[in-house]
Amino acid sequence: MRVYSFEKLEVWKKEKDFAVFLYKLTAGFPREERYGMTDQIRRAGSSVPPSISERSSRTFAKEQANFCEMSYGSFMEVLNHLIIASDLDYITQGDLQECRIKVNEIAAMLTALRNCGYHPNLLTS
């Protein structure tokens, strides 16, 4: 089976795993948040991997950089919602800290990808 270039990116794999993590984390949110914060976190978190996938189909560096910037923006949106969720006691401080670590790592990888395109250190071995 063919493996596409975006599937070789470590950042895409981490983003995909983070999106799954967010779905599981938000499963415990109050029922009344189902169409509010839960939906916003899930939408923003799950929008990132497809942006990187679509980025890989673009040939111009400016277009590729734009998809990285959109992904970065979505990550900041997720982090904002998670901070509020923590303030509302929907998640623990430990959950928030774990999310911050993941967001920081992926955001740094997105910045590197935006700045230098496909770099060997961003690829899975």
DONU-361655 format. One record per residue (C-alpha): residue number from 1; x, y, z. Coordinates in Angstrom, 3 decimals, decimal comma. Example, Ala and Ser with C-alpha at 12.3 -4.5 7.8 and 13.67 -1.06 7.14 Angstrom:
2
PASE:nr:east:north:up
PASE:1:12,300:-4,500:7,800
PASE:2:13,670:-1,060:7,140
% end
This chain:
125
PASE:nr:east:north:up
PASE:1:0,000:0,000:0,000
PASE:2:1,228:3,477:-0,864
PASE:3:2,374:5,689:2,009
PASE:4:1,874:9,391:1,303
PASE:5:4,482:11,988:2,213
PASE:6:2,455:13,514:5,050
PASE:7:2,207:10,083:6,722
PASE:8:5,995:10,087:7,055
PASE:9:5,958:13,316:9,063
PASE:10:6,423:12,835:12,776
PASE:11:4,477:16,060:13,376
PASE:12:1,435:14,666:11,531
PASE:13:1,538:11,481:13,624
PASE:14:1,753:13,497:16,850
PASE:15:-1,101:15,743:15,722
PASE:16:-3,274:12,751:14,867
PASE:17:-2,550:11,158:18,238
PASE:18:-3,295:14,461:19,993
PASE:19:-6,656:14,727:18,205
PASE:20:-7,566:11,241:19,462
PASE:21:-6,372:12,226:22,948
PASE:22:-8,643:15,303:22,858
PASE:23:-11,678:13,220:21,918
PASE:24:-11,044:10,950:24,889
PASE:25:-10,330:13,864:27,236
PASE:26:-13,507:15,722:26,290
PASE:27:-15,658:12,600:26,619
PASE:28:-15,818:13,389:30,334
PASE:29:-17,061:16,959:29,856
PASE:30:-20,534:17,799:31,149
PASE:31:-23,410:16,894:28,860
PASE:32:-24,436:20,543:28,500
PASE:33:-21,054:21,265:26,872
PASE:34:-21,641:18,699:24,130
PASE:35:-22,397:21,359:21,498
PASE:36:-20,270:24,040:23,125
PASE:37:-16,756:23,649:24,403
PASE:38:-16,521:19,920:23,662
PASE:39:-17,385:20,501:20,020
PASE:40:-15,001:23,470:19,707
PASE:41:-12,054:21,565:21,173
PASE:42:-12,713:18,546:19,006
PASE:43:-13,140:20,563:15,831
PASE:44:-10,020:22,657:16,386
PASE:45:-7,923:19,660:17,455
PASE:46:-9,032:17,432:14,624
PASE:47:-8,542:20,171:12,003
PASE:48:-4,769:20,156:12,427
PASE:49:-3,777:16,782:10,899
PASE:50:-5,789:17,419:7,702
PASE:51:-4,109:20,828:7,298
PASE:52:-0,708:19,157:7,301
PASE:53:-1,987:16,506:4,891
PASE:54:-3,243:19,187:2,541
PASE:55:0,020:21,103:2,958
PASE:56:1,885:18,164:1,461
PASE:57:-0,081:18,550:-1,784
PASE:58:1,039:22,161:-2,288
PASE:59:4,096:22,974:-4,354
PASE:60:4,728:26,577:-3,353
PASE:61:6,523:27,320:-0,086
PASE:62:4,181:30,209:0,750
PASE:63:1,136:27,934:0,476
PASE:64:2,841:25,259:2,567
PASE:65:3,735:27,824:5,232
PASE:66:0,121:29,027:5,305
PASE:67:-1,124:25,539:6,207
PASE:68:1,418:25,343:9,034
PASE:69:0,232:28,718:10,323
PASE:70:-3,406:27,597:10,239
PASE:71:-2,444:24,472:12,179
PASE:72:-0,546:26,539:14,726
PASE:73:-3,554:28,819:15,173
PASE:74:-5,817:25,822:15,768
PASE:75:-3,426:24,549:18,430
PASE:76:-3,562:27,886:20,232
PASE:77:-7,374:27,752:20,054
PASE:78:-7,336:24,282:21,621
PASE:79:-4,992:25,435:24,372
PASE:80:-7,231:28,421:25,127
PASE:81:-10,286:26,167:25,470
PASE:82:-8,367:23,724:27,651
PASE:83:-7,287:26,518:30,009
PASE:84:-10,930:27,534:30,366
PASE:85:-11,953:23,880:30,818
PASE:86:-9,418:23,630:33,623
PASE:87:-10,791:26,801:35,245
PASE:88:-14,263:25,218:35,098
PASE:89:-12,896:21,965:36,599
PASE:90:-13,782:19,957:33,483
PASE:91:-10,170:18,751:33,400
PASE:92:-7,531:18,521:36,097
PASE:93:-4,404:20,646:36,331
PASE:94:-2,490:17,464:35,473
PASE:95:-4,527:17,044:32,283
PASE:96:-3,863:20,660:31,362
PASE:97:-0,144:20,264:32,007
PASE:98:-0,038:17,137:29,839
PASE:99:-1,849:19,024:27,072
PASE:100:0,539:21,970:27,345
PASE:101:3,528:19,659:26,929
PASE:102:1,985:18,089:23,816
PASE:103:0,965:21,470:22,381
PASE:104:4,456:22,910:22,972
PASE:105:6,135:19,956:21,277
PASE:106:3,839:19,959:18,260
PASE:107:3,867:23,752:17,923
PASE:108:7,673:23,691:17,783
PASE:109:7,538:21,010:15,099
PASE:110:5,014:23,061:13,098
PASE:111:7,287:26,100:13,309
PASE:112:10,233:24,049:12,077
PASE:113:8,140:22,612:9,253
PASE:114:6,940:26,071:8,259
PASE:115:10,462:27,478:8,300
PASE:116:12,285:24,745:6,427
PASE:117:9,759:22,501:4,705
PASE:118:10,341:18,760:4,862
PASE:119:13,354:18,368:7,081
PASE:120:14,883:14,948:7,817
PASE:121:14,510:15,482:11,577
PASE:122:10,755:15,853:11,128
PASE:123:10,395:12,506:9,376
PASE:124:9,749:9,204:11,064
PASE:125:12,506:6,674:10,556
% end
